[in-house]
Amino acid sequence: MAKKVVATLKTGEGASYAKVIRTVRSKKTGAYIFTEELMPTDKVKEALAKKK
C-alpha cells in the first residue's frame, strides 16, 4: 500500500498544494493562534493578500 501512495505523489498532483500557516489574534484572550490551511499553490498569493 505504501508503494501506491509514493507512486501517486510522484505524478505531480501531490506537489500542487501548499500548506499556509498564518497567525490570527484570538478575540477571547488576545493571544496569537496559528491556523493551517492546505490550498493549491496558484491560490496562495491571493489568500495571503486578503485579511480574515
C-alpha positions, 0 to 999 in steps of 0.5 A: 500500500505504501508503494501506491501512495509514493507512486501517486505523489510522484505524478505531480498532483501531490506537489500542487498544494501548499500548506499556509500557516498564518497567525490570527489574534484570538478575540477571547484572550488576545493571544496569537493562534496559528491556523493551517490551511492546505490550498493549491499553490496558484491560490496562495498569493491571493489568500495571503493578500486578503485579511480574515 
